[in-house]
């Protein structure tokens, strides 16, 4: 394998990994922040249960978004693998 090709391949791989990390980190950060805020609301007297319910809905939504990132990248990787075989 030629050196410029190998360098380009590594650069592409690093770019893809950075994109995946960014796409996954966003919903996971949202889950952590919203979960911590919901916990604080539950510790109040009296707790704001309606706000906590809304936050739990946000956490569920962020979980689905994280799953979509994993799924879309899995499909992309499988598609590339199948194209290499053909």
Gaussian input, Z-matrix of N, CA and C with variables (Angstrom, degrees):
# hf/3-21g

backbone

0 1
 N
 C     1     B1
 C     2     B2     1     A1
 N     3     B3     2     A2     1     D1
 C     4     B4     3     A3     2     D2
 C     5     B5     4     A4     3     D3
 N     6     B6     5     A5     4     D4
 C     7     B7     6     A6     5     D5
 C     8     B8     7     A7     6     D6
 N     9     B9     8     A8     7     D7
 C    10    B10     9     A9     8     D8
 C    11    B11    10    A10     9     D9
 N    12    B12    11    A11    10    D10
 C    13    B13    12    A12    11    D11
 C    14    B14    13    A13    12    D12
 N    15    B15    14    A14    13    D13
 C    16    B16    15    A15    14    D14
 C    17    B17    16    A16    15    D15
 N    18    B18    17    A17    16    D16
 C    19    B19    18    A18    17    D17
 C    20    B20    19    A19    18    D18
 N    21    B21    20    A20    19    D19
 C    22    B22    21    A21    20    D20
 C    23    B23    22    A22    21    D21
 N    24    B24    23    A23    22    D22
 C    25    B25    24    A24    23    D23
 C    26    B26    25    A25    24    D24
 N    27    B27    26    A26    25    D25
 C    28    B28    27    A27    26    D26
 C    29    B29    28    A28    27    D27
 N    30    B30    29    A29    28    D28
 C    31    B31    30    A30    29    D29
 C    32    B32    31    A31    30    D30
 N    33    B33    32    A32    31    D31
 C    34    B34    33    A33    32    D32
 C    35    B35    34    A34    33    D33
 N    36    B36    35    A35    34    D34
 C    37    B37    36    A36    35    D35
 C    38    B38    37    A37    36    D36
 N    39    B39    38    A38    37    D37
 C    40    B40    39    A39    38    D38
 C    41    B41    40    A40    39    D39
 N    42    B42    41    A41    40    D40
 C    43    B43    42    A42    41    D41
 C    44    B44    43    A43    42    D42
 N    45    B45    44    A44    43    D43
 C    46    B46    45    A45    44    D44
 C    47    B47    46    A46    45    D45
 N    48    B48    47    A47    46    D46
 C    49    B49    48    A48    47    D47
 C    50    B50    49    A49    48    D48
 N    51    B51    50    A50    49    D49
 C    52    B52    51    A51    50    D50
 C    53    B53    52    A52    51    D51
 N    54    B54    53    A53    52    D52
 C    55    B55    54    A54    53    D53
 C    56    B56    55    A55    54    D54
 N    57    B57    56    A56    55    D55
 C    58    B58    57    A57    56    D56
 C    59    B59    58    A58    57    D57
 N    60    B60    59    A59    58    D58
 C    61    B61    60    A60    59    D59
 C    62    B62    61    A61    60    D60
 N    63    B63    62    A62    61    D61
 C    64    B64    63    A63    62    D62
 C    65    B65    64    A64    63    D63
 N    66    B66    65    A65    64    D64
 C    67    B67    66    A66    65    D65
 C    68    B68    67    A67    66    D66
 N    69    B69    68    A68    67    D67
 C    70    B70    69    A69    68    D68
 C    71    B71    70    A70    69    D69
 N    72    B72    71    A71    70    D70
 C    73    B73    72    A72    71    D71
 C    74    B74    73    A73    72    D72
 N    75    B75    74    A74    73    D73
 C    76    B76    75    A75    74    D74
 C    77    B77    76    A76    75    D75
 N    78    B78    77    A77    76    D76
 C    79    B79    78    A78    77    D77
 C    80    B80    79    A79    78    D78
 N    81    B81    80    A80    79    D79
 C    82    B82    81    A81    80    D80
 C    83    B83    82    A82    81    D81
 N    84    B84    83    A83    82    D82
 C    85    B85    84    A84    83    D83
 C    86    B86    85    A85    84    D84
 N    87    B87    86    A86    85    D85
 C    88    B88    87    A87    86    D86
 C    89    B89    88    A88    87    D87
 N    90    B90    89    A89    88    D88
 C    91    B91    90    A90    89    D89
 C    92    B92    91    A91    90    D90
 N    93    B93    92    A92    91    D91
 C    94    B94    93    A93    92    D92
 C    95    B95    94    A94    93    D93
 N    96    B96    95    A95    94    D94
 C    97    B97    96    A96    95    D95
 C    98    B98    97    A97    96    D96
 N    99    B99    98    A98    97    D97
 C   100   B100    99    A99    98    D98
 C   101   B101   100   A100    99    D99
 N   102   B102   101   A101   100   D100
 C   103   B103   102   A102   101   D101
 C   104   B104   103   A103   102   D102
 N   105   B105   104   A104   103   D103
 C   106   B106   105   A105   104   D104
 C   107   B107   106   A106   105   D105
 N   108   B108   107   A107   106   D106
 C   109   B109   108   A108   107   D107
 C   110   B110   109   A109   108   D108
 N   111   B111   110   A110   109   D109
 C   112   B112   111   A111   110   D110
 C   113   B113   112   A112   111   D111
 N   114   B114   113   A113   112   D112
 C   115   B115   114   A114   113   D113
 C   116   B116   115   A115   114   D114
 N   117   B117   116   A116   115   D115
 C   118   B118   117   A117   116   D116
 C   119   B119   118   A118   117   D117
 N   120   B120   119   A119   118   D118
 C   121   B121   120   A120   119   D119
 C   122   B122   121   A121   120   D120
 N   123   B123   122   A122   121   D121
 C   124   B124   123   A123   122   D122
 C   125   B125   124   A124   123   D123
 N   126   B126   125   A125   124   D124
 C   127   B127   126   A126   125   D125
 C   128   B128   127   A127   126   D126
 N   129   B129   128   A128   127   D127
 C   130   B130   129   A129   128   D128
 C   131   B131   130   A130   129   D129
 N   132   B132   131   A131   130   D130
 C   133   B133   132   A132   131   D131
 C   134   B134   133   A133   132   D132
 N   135   B135   134   A134   133   D133
 C   136   B136   135   A135   134   D134
 C   137   B137   136   A136   135   D135
 N   138   B138   137   A137   136   D136
 C   139   B139   138   A138   137   D137
 C   140   B140   139   A139   138   D138
 N   141   B141   140   A140   139   D139
 C   142   B142   141   A141   140   D140
 C   143   B143   142   A142   141   D141
 N   144   B144   143   A143   142   D142
 C   145   B145   144   A144   143   D143
 C   146   B146   145   A145   144   D144
 N   147   B147   146   A146   145   D145
 C   148   B148   147   A147   146   D146
 C   149   B149   148   A148   147   D147
 N   150   B150   149   A149   148   D148
 C   151   B151   150   A150   149   D149
 C   152   B152   151   A151   150   D150
 N   153   B153   152   A152   151   D151
 C   154   B154   153   A153   152   D152
 C   155   B155   154   A154   153   D153
 N   156   B156   155   A155   154   D154
 C   157   B157   156   A156   155   D155
 C   158   B158   157   A157   156   D156
 N   159   B159   158   A158   157   D157
 C   160   B160   159   A159   158   D158
 C   161   B161   160   A160   159   D159
 N   162   B162   161   A161   160   D160
 C   163   B163   162   A162   161   D161
 C   164   B164   163   A163   162   D162
 N   165   B165   164   A164   163   D163
 C   166   B166   165   A165   164   D164
 C   167   B167   166   A166   165   D165
 N   168   B168   167   A167   166   D166
 C   169   B169   168   A168   167   D167
 C   170   B170   169   A169   168   D168
 N   171   B171   170   A170   169   D169
 C   172   B172   171   A171   170   D170
 C   173   B173   172   A172   171   D171
 N   174   B174   173   A173   172   D172
 C   175   B175   174   A174   173   D173
 C   176   B176   175   A175   174   D174
 N   177   B177   176   A176   175   D175
 C   178   B178   177   A177   176   D176
 C   179   B179   178   A178   177   D177
 N   180   B180   179   A179   178   D178
 C   181   B181   180   A180   179   D179
 C   182   B182   181   A181   180   D180
 N   183   B183   182   A182   181   D181
 C   184   B184   183   A183   182   D182
 C   185   B185   184   A184   183   D183
 N   186   B186   185   A185   184   D184
 C   187   B187   186   A186   185   D185
 C   188   B188   187   A187   186   D186
 N   189   B189   188   A188   187   D187
 C   190   B190   189   A189   188   D188
 C   191   B191   190   A190   189   D189
 N   192   B192   191   A191   190   D190
 C   193   B193   192   A192   191   D191
 C   194   B194   193   A193   192   D192
 N   195   B195   194   A194   193   D193
 C   196   B196   195   A195   194   D194
 C   197   B197   196   A196   195   D195
 N   198   B198   197   A197   196   D196
 C   199   B199   198   A198   197   D197
 C   200   B200   199   A199   198   D198
 N   201   B201   200   A200   199   D199
 C   202   B202   201   A201   200   D200
 C   203   B203   202   A202   201   D201
 N   204   B204   203   A203   202   D202
 C   205   B205   204   A204   203   D203
 C   206   B206   205   A205   204   D204
 N   207   B207   206   A206   205   D205
 C   208   B208   207   A207   206   D206
 C   209   B209   208   A208   207   D207
 N   210   B210   209   A209   208   D208
 C   211   B211   210   A210   209   D209
 C   212   B212   211   A211   210   D210
 N   213   B213   212   A212   211   D211
 C   214   B214   213   A213   212   D212
 C   215   B215   214   A214   213   D213
 N   216   B216   215   A215   214   D214
 C   217   B217   216   A216   215   D215
 C   218   B218   217   A217   216   D216
 N   219   B219   218   A218   217   D217
 C   220   B220   219   A219   218   D218
 C   221   B221   220   A220   219   D219
 N   222   B222   221   A221   220   D220
 C   223   B223   222   A222   221   D221
 C   224   B224   223   A223   222   D222
 N   225   B225   224   A224   223   D223
 C   226   B226   225   A225   224   D224
 C   227   B227   226   A226   225   D225
 N   228   B228   227   A227   226   D226
 C   229   B229   228   A228   227   D227
 C   230   B230   229   A229   228   D228
 N   231   B231   230   A230   229   D229
 C   232   B232   231   A231   230   D230
 C   233   B233   232   A232   231   D231
 N   234   B234   233   A233   232   D232
 C   235   B235   234   A234   233   D233
 C   236   B236   235   A235   234   D234
 N   237   B237   236   A236   235   D235
 C   238   B238   237   A237   236   D236
 C   239   B239   238   A238   237   D237
 N   240   B240   239   A239   238   D238
 C   241   B241   240   A240   239   D239
 C   242   B242   241   A241   240   D240
 N   243   B243   242   A242   241   D241
 C   244   B244   243   A243   242   D242
 C   245   B245   244   A244   243   D243
 N   246   B246   245   A245   244   D244
 C   247   B247   246   A246   245   D245
 C   248   B248   247   A247   246   D246
 N   249   B249   248   A248   247   D247
 C   250   B250   249   A249   248   D248
 C   251   B251   250   A250   249   D249
 N   252   B252   251   A251   250   D250
 C   253   B253   252   A252   251   D251
 C   254   B254   253   A253   252   D252
 N   255   B255   254   A254   253   D253
 C   256   B256   255   A255   254   D254
 C   257   B257   256   A256   255   D255

   B1=1.4626
   B2=1.5298
   B3=1.2976
   B4=1.4550
   B5=1.5244
   B6=1.3006
   B7=1.4626
   B8=1.5286
   B9=1.3523
   B10=1.4777
   B11=1.5302
   B12=1.3492
   B13=1.4636
   B14=1.5278
   B15=1.3232
   B16=1.4738
   B17=1.5256
   B18=1.3151
   B19=1.4692
   B20=1.5241
   B21=1.3351
   B22=1.4634
   B23=1.5324
   B24=1.3374
   B25=1.4656
   B26=1.5335
   B27=1.3212
   B28=1.4653
   B29=1.5241
   B30=1.3284
   B31=1.4619
   B32=1.5233
   B33=1.3199
   B34=1.4631
   B35=1.5158
   B36=1.3211
   B37=1.4738
   B38=1.5267
   B39=1.3252
   B40=1.4715
   B41=1.5222
   B42=1.3188
   B43=1.4662
   B44=1.5197
   B45=1.3225
   B46=1.4725
   B47=1.5254
   B48=1.3088
   B49=1.4726
   B50=1.5305
   B51=1.3251
   B52=1.4707
   B53=1.5260
   B54=1.3280
   B55=1.4688
   B56=1.5282
   B57=1.3256
   B58=1.4635
   B59=1.5204
   B60=1.3169
   B61=1.4731
   B62=1.5249
   B63=1.3172
   B64=1.4676
   B65=1.5272
   B66=1.3361
   B67=1.4650
   B68=1.5231
   B69=1.3268
   B70=1.4660
   B71=1.5321
   B72=1.3120
   B73=1.4675
   B74=1.5280
   B75=1.3178
   B76=1.4713
   B77=1.5287
   B78=1.3507
   B79=1.4604
   B80=1.5300
   B81=1.3316
   B82=1.4632
   B83=1.5281
   B84=1.3235
   B85=1.4621
   B86=1.5238
   B87=1.3021
   B88=1.4657
   B89=1.5276
   B90=1.3223
   B91=1.4689
   B92=1.5239
   B93=1.3156
   B94=1.4700
   B95=1.5289
   B96=1.3232
   B97=1.4738
   B98=1.5306
   B99=1.3316
   B100=1.4593
   B101=1.5226
   B102=1.3209
   B103=1.4674
   B104=1.5238
   B105=1.3244
   B106=1.4716
   B107=1.5287
   B108=1.3317
   B109=1.4663
   B110=1.5314
   B111=1.3283
   B112=1.4715
   B113=1.5271
   B114=1.3084
   B115=1.4695
   B116=1.5292
   B117=1.3294
   B118=1.4682
   B119=1.5240
   B120=1.3383
   B121=1.4671
   B122=1.5243
   B123=1.3229
   B124=1.4750
   B125=1.5257
   B126=1.3325
   B127=1.4643
   B128=1.5266
   B129=1.3455
   B130=1.4611
   B131=1.5310
   B132=1.3191
   B133=1.4618
   B134=1.5181
   B135=1.2987
   B136=1.4693
   B137=1.5318
   B138=1.3347
   B139=1.4661
   B140=1.5289
   B141=1.3183
   B142=1.4649
   B143=1.5299
   B144=1.3284
   B145=1.4572
   B146=1.5299
   B147=1.3145
   B148=1.4661
   B149=1.5316
   B150=1.3147
   B151=1.4657
   B152=1.5269
   B153=1.3161
   B154=1.4642
   B155=1.5310
   B156=1.3169
   B157=1.4688
   B158=1.5268
   B159=1.3342
   B160=1.4679
   B161=1.5331
   B162=1.3155
   B163=1.4634
   B164=1.5237
   B165=1.3152
   B166=1.4606
   B167=1.5275
   B168=1.3336
   B169=1.4673
   B170=1.5241
   B171=1.3284
   B172=1.4653
   B173=1.5233
   B174=1.3349
   B175=1.4681
   B176=1.5276
   B177=1.3208
   B178=1.4693
   B179=1.5282
   B180=1.3189
   B181=1.4626
   B182=1.5182
   B183=1.3217
   B184=1.4687
   B185=1.5270
   B186=1.3184
   B187=1.4684
   B188=1.5171
   B189=1.3294
   B190=1.4623
   B191=1.5248
   B192=1.3417
   B193=1.4646
   B194=1.5353
   B195=1.3250
   B196=1.4714
   B197=1.5251
   B198=1.3289
   B199=1.4513
   B200=1.5301
   B201=1.3230
   B202=1.4673
   B203=1.5252
   B204=1.3350
   B205=1.4613
   B206=1.5251
   B207=1.3342
   B208=1.4598
   B209=1.5267
   B210=1.3113
   B211=1.4565
   B212=1.5366
   B213=1.3246
   B214=1.4622
   B215=1.5207
   B216=1.3152
   B217=1.4617
   B218=1.5227
   B219=1.3155
   B220=1.4582
   B221=1.5266
   B222=1.3156
   B223=1.4627
   B224=1.5247
   B225=1.3207
   B226=1.4616
   B227=1.5258
   B228=1.3110
   B229=1.4674
   B230=1.5256
   B231=1.3448
   B232=1.4599
   B233=1.5243
   B234=1.3307
   B235=1.4567
   B236=1.5269
   B237=1.3215
   B238=1.4687
   B239=1.5177
   B240=1.3439
   B241=1.4621
   B242=1.5223
   B243=1.3256
   B244=1.4603
   B245=1.5232
   B246=1.3429
   B247=1.4665
   B248=1.5222
   B249=1.3479
   B250=1.4713
   B251=1.5260
   B252=1.3274
   B253=1.4558
   B254=1.5163
   B255=1.3302
   B256=1.4747
   B257=1.4873
   A1=108.54
   A2=116.54
   A3=119.78
   A4=110.63
   A5=114.58
   A6=120.20
   A7=113.32
   A8=120.20
   A9=119.56
   A10=112.06
   A11=116.29
   A12=119.23
   A13=110.78
   A14=116.40
   A15=120.77
   A16=110.47
   A17=117.17
   A18=121.08
   A19=110.54
   A20=116.90
   A21=121.69
   A22=109.93
   A23=116.49
   A24=121.06
   A25=110.57
   A26=116.74
   A27=120.50
   A28=111.06
   A29=116.93
   A30=120.63
   A31=111.05
   A32=116.69
   A33=120.69
   A34=110.03
   A35=117.44
   A36=121.58
   A37=110.52
   A38=117.08
   A39=120.66
   A40=111.03
   A41=117.23
   A42=121.52
   A43=110.85
   A44=116.34
   A45=120.83
   A46=110.51
   A47=116.63
   A48=120.57
   A49=110.22
   A50=117.22
   A51=120.74
   A52=110.56
   A53=117.26
   A54=121.10
   A55=111.11
   A56=115.88
   A57=119.68
   A58=110.15
   A59=116.90
   A60=120.58
   A61=110.56
   A62=116.63
   A63=120.85
   A64=110.53
   A65=116.11
   A66=120.50
   A67=112.32
   A68=117.50
   A69=121.29
   A70=110.63
   A71=115.81
   A72=120.35
   A73=112.22
   A74=118.14
   A75=120.58
   A76=112.51
   A77=119.86
   A78=117.85
   A79=113.02
   A80=117.59
   A81=118.97
   A82=111.11
   A83=116.67
   A84=120.51
   A85=110.22
   A86=116.24
   A87=120.98
   A88=110.84
   A89=116.69
   A90=121.15
   A91=110.13
   A92=116.92
   A93=121.36
   A94=111.30
   A95=116.11
   A96=120.13
   A97=110.94
   A98=116.41
   A99=120.14
   A100=110.70
   A101=117.07
   A102=120.69
   A103=111.70
   A104=116.66
   A105=120.42
   A106=110.68
   A107=116.89
   A108=120.49
   A109=110.59
   A110=117.09
   A111=120.95
   A112=110.46
   A113=115.97
   A114=120.30
   A115=110.82
   A116=116.39
   A117=119.69
   A118=111.26
   A119=116.39
   A120=119.74
   A121=111.69
   A122=116.34
   A123=119.33
   A124=112.01
   A125=116.85
   A126=121.39
   A127=112.55
   A128=116.55
   A129=120.05
   A130=109.20
   A131=114.55
   A132=119.22
   A133=108.77
   A134=120.52
   A135=127.43
   A136=109.97
   A137=116.55
   A138=119.06
   A139=110.91
   A140=116.14
   A141=122.01
   A142=108.02
   A143=115.23
   A144=120.37
   A145=113.28
   A146=117.94
   A147=120.10
   A148=110.44
   A149=116.72
   A150=120.07
   A151=110.30
   A152=116.88
   A153=120.71
   A154=110.05
   A155=117.72
   A156=120.53
   A157=110.81
   A158=116.88
   A159=120.06
   A160=110.51
   A161=115.60
   A162=119.70
   A163=111.39
   A164=116.78
   A165=119.58
   A166=110.56
   A167=116.71
   A168=119.81
   A169=110.63
   A170=117.14
   A171=121.19
   A172=110.87
   A173=116.00
   A174=120.75
   A175=110.30
   A176=116.65
   A177=120.22
   A178=109.97
   A179=117.22
   A180=120.80
   A181=112.04
   A182=116.61
   A183=120.31
   A184=110.88
   A185=116.71
   A186=120.33
   A187=110.56
   A188=116.83
   A189=120.39
   A190=110.99
   A191=117.10
   A192=120.09
   A193=110.99
   A194=116.62
   A195=120.06
   A196=109.80
   A197=116.37
   A198=119.81
   A199=110.87
   A200=117.41
   A201=121.01
   A202=111.47
   A203=116.74
   A204=120.40
   A205=109.59
   A206=116.87
   A207=120.03
   A208=110.85
   A209=116.43
   A210=120.94
   A211=111.50
   A212=117.11
   A213=119.00
   A214=111.19
   A215=117.43
   A216=119.98
   A217=111.24
   A218=117.94
   A219=121.04
   A220=109.56
   A221=116.38
   A222=120.82
   A223=110.24
   A224=117.07
   A225=121.20
   A226=110.88
   A227=116.64
   A228=120.96
   A229=110.48
   A230=117.37
   A231=119.96
   A232=110.66
   A233=117.01
   A234=121.13
   A235=110.55
   A236=116.67
   A237=120.73
   A238=110.39
   A239=117.20
   A240=120.44
   A241=110.71
   A242=117.01
   A243=119.73
   A244=110.90
   A245=118.09
   A246=120.87
   A247=111.02
   A248=116.82
   A249=119.82
   A250=110.54
   A251=117.13
   A252=121.50
   A253=111.46
   A254=117.00
   A255=120.37
   A256=112.94
   D1=135.41
   D2=-178.25
   D3=-74.35
   D4=150.93
   D5=-177.63
   D6=-61.42
   D7=-45.98
   D8=178.24
   D9=-61.36
   D10=-39.11
   D11=178.51
   D12=-63.84
   D13=-44.58
   D14=179.66
   D15=-62.12
   D16=-42.51
   D17=178.51
   D18=-61.90
   D19=-44.25
   D20=-179.93
   D21=-63.91
   D22=-40.94
   D23=179.66
   D24=-63.01
   D25=-42.68
   D26=178.54
   D27=-66.41
   D28=-38.41
   D29=178.28
   D30=-63.56
   D31=-42.67
   D32=177.80
   D33=-63.39
   D34=-44.26
   D35=179.35
   D36=-60.50
   D37=-44.87
   D38=179.05
   D39=-62.15
   D40=-39.56
   D41=178.87
   D42=-64.05
   D43=-43.71
   D44=179.61
   D45=-64.42
   D46=-44.39
   D47=179.70
   D48=-62.53
   D49=-42.19
   D50=179.23
   D51=-63.28
   D52=-40.90
   D53=179.25
   D54=-64.05
   D55=-44.87
   D56=179.20
   D57=-62.99
   D58=-44.98
   D59=179.97
   D60=-59.49
   D61=-43.45
   D62=179.49
   D63=-64.25
   D64=-46.32
   D65=-177.63
   D66=-64.67
   D67=-33.19
   D68=179.37
   D69=-80.11
   D70=-38.63
   D71=-176.14
   D72=-62.53
   D73=-36.11
   D74=-178.00
   D75=-58.79
   D76=-56.51
   D77=-179.78
   D78=-67.10
   D79=-32.24
   D80=179.29
   D81=-67.44
   D82=-38.46
   D83=176.47
   D84=-64.10
   D85=-41.31
   D86=177.55
   D87=-60.62
   D88=-41.92
   D89=179.20
   D90=-61.43
   D91=-46.89
   D92=-178.12
   D93=-63.39
   D94=-48.88
   D95=-177.14
   D96=-64.99
   D97=-44.82
   D98=-178.39
   D99=-68.18
   D100=-38.88
   D101=177.32
   D102=-62.26
   D103=-42.73
   D104=178.78
   D105=-64.61
   D106=-41.05
   D107=178.97
   D108=-65.60
   D109=-40.65
   D110=178.52
   D111=-62.81
   D112=-40.46
   D113=178.22
   D114=-61.10
   D115=-42.24
   D116=178.19
   D117=-62.34
   D118=-40.67
   D119=178.83
   D120=-64.76
   D121=-35.11
   D122=178.33
   D123=-69.59
   D124=-25.94
   D125=-178.96
   D126=-82.33
   D127=-10.15
   D128=177.91
   D129=-73.85
   D130=160.01
   D131=177.07
   D132=-122.65
   D133=111.92
   D134=-5.04
   D135=-80.83
   D136=154.32
   D137=179.60
   D138=-70.60
   D139=146.69
   D140=177.96
   D141=-89.30
   D142=85.76
   D143=-173.75
   D144=-66.15
   D145=-32.59
   D146=178.14
   D147=-65.52
   D148=-41.84
   D149=177.95
   D150=-65.38
   D151=-38.97
   D152=178.66
   D153=-64.75
   D154=-40.71
   D155=177.29
   D156=-60.56
   D157=-43.11
   D158=177.99
   D159=-62.20
   D160=-41.13
   D161=179.56
   D162=-65.78
   D163=-38.50
   D164=177.26
   D165=-64.20
   D166=-37.47
   D167=174.80
   D168=-61.48
   D169=-40.47
   D170=177.77
   D171=-62.97
   D172=-40.68
   D173=179.37
   D174=-63.61
   D175=-43.33
   D176=177.93
   D177=-61.56
   D178=-44.23
   D179=178.64
   D180=-61.14
   D181=-43.03
   D182=179.10
   D183=-66.10
   D184=-34.84
   D185=176.61
   D186=-63.61
   D187=-42.73
   D188=177.13
   D189=-63.23
   D190=-39.58
   D191=178.53
   D192=-63.28
   D193=-42.13
   D194=178.26
   D195=-62.11
   D196=-42.36
   D197=178.65
   D198=-62.88
   D199=-39.58
   D200=178.08
   D201=-61.58
   D202=-37.83
   D203=177.76
   D204=-62.97
   D205=-47.87
   D206=179.04
   D207=-60.85
   D208=-45.01
   D209=-177.38
   D210=-64.83
   D211=-45.01
   D212=-179.14
   D213=-64.73
   D214=-35.95
   D215=178.14
   D216=-73.14
   D217=-34.83
   D218=176.24
   D219=-62.58
   D220=-45.68
   D221=179.05
   D222=-62.20
   D223=-43.26
   D224=179.11
   D225=-60.12
   D226=-45.94
   D227=-178.98
   D228=-66.32
   D229=-43.07
   D230=178.86
   D231=-63.77
   D232=-38.87
   D233=179.53
   D234=-63.53
   D235=-43.98
   D236=178.68
   D237=-64.14
   D238=-39.40
   D239=179.87
   D240=-64.71
   D241=-42.33
   D242=-178.98
   D243=-68.24
   D244=-34.09
   D245=178.21
   D246=-68.25
   D247=-35.05
   D248=179.05
   D249=-65.78
   D250=-35.81
   D251=-178.70
   D252=-70.33
   D253=-29.34
   D254=-176.51
   D255=-87.00

